[in-house]
């Protein structure tokens, strides 16, 4: 049981390049999330998914797209990378998003992205 | 607005007790989480409170007062490995369909444990 995994762990891009970050979970969780974490800004939600085939915008969605074609995978795409997207990206998953302990979010190890 | 306040930094001595406070102002409340995050690593779940009172889990305890919008994380018998950032997060009720309830995150409290 690996929990939540992310690939790649590190990546350096040039401005304008595109890339896809992959998140996979083996806990059969319905909900999946993409966050970015920047110094002084805390964790900010980019996009999330409430189930296979569904996605929704978080608080900072501009410049990113996502897809959830399979329940266990959640992809984050950067269409044209900008230096402002230099950050640490975390994927998380939860069984639900309600009011119980079962709705705890579990995080992947993160992807450290630098855009030059 | 929605806001979570935590001290930015704290310092404590190995073997001591430290209390990390979190105050929140949110439009709804459906539980409060504490996470631990070591430098360069992912946040890991520590505790969850949805009712008033104290939840104890080994060396860590978490307290909640919903009427005061206040929680604290208590760490006992501090060890060097407890040096980390501690994140407070409140589950609000989001405006979107499906009753998805958002997590509102604090900026974290960086705890340094000295020998």
HADDOCK unambig.tbl for C-alpha pairs under 7 A between the chains (distance, minus, plus):
assign (segid A and resid 40 and name CA) (segid B and resid 107 and name CA) 6.77 0.50 0.50
assign (segid A and resid 41 and name CA) (segid B and resid 107 and name CA) 6.53 0.50 0.50
assign (segid A and resid 42 and name CA) (segid B and resid 105 and name CA) 6.94 0.50 0.50
assign (segid A and resid 42 and name CA) (segid B and resid 106 and name CA) 6.69 0.50 0.50
assign (segid A and resid 42 and name CA) (segid B and resid 107 and name CA) 4.61 0.50 0.50
assign (segid A and resid 43 and name CA) (segid B and resid 105 and name CA) 6.39 0.50 0.50
assign (segid A and resid 97 and name CA) (segid B and resid 100 and name CA) 5.58 0.50 0.50
assign (segid A and resid 97 and name CA) (segid B and resid 101 and name CA) 5.65 0.50 0.50
assign (segid A and resid 98 and name CA) (segid B and resid 100 and name CA) 6.83 0.50 0.50
assign (segid A and resid 98 and name CA) (segid B and resid 101 and name CA) 6.18 0.50 0.50
assign (segid A and resid 99 and name CA) (segid B and resid 30 and name CA) 5.39 0.50 0.50
assign (segid A and resid 99 and name CA) (segid B and resid 31 and name CA) 6.43 0.50 0.50
assign (segid A and resid 101 and name CA) (segid B and resid 48 and name CA) 6.70 0.50 0.50
assign (segid A and resid 106 and name CA) (segid B and resid 44 and name CA) 6.95 0.50 0.50
assign (segid A and resid 107 and name CA) (segid B and resid 42 and name CA) 6.14 0.50 0.50
assign (segid A and resid 107 and name CA) (segid B and resid 43 and name CA) 6.37 0.50 0.50
assign (segid A and resid 107 and name CA) (segid B and resid 44 and name CA) 6.94 0.50 0.50
assign (segid A and resid 108 and name CA) (segid B and resid 42 and name CA) 6.40 0.50 0.50
assign (segid A and resid 109 and name CA) (segid B and resid 41 and name CA) 6.12 0.50 0.50
assign (segid A and resid 109 and name CA) (segid B and resid 42 and name CA) 5.05 0.50 0.50
assign (segid A and resid 110 and name CA) (segid B and resid 42 and name CA) 6.37 0.50 0.50
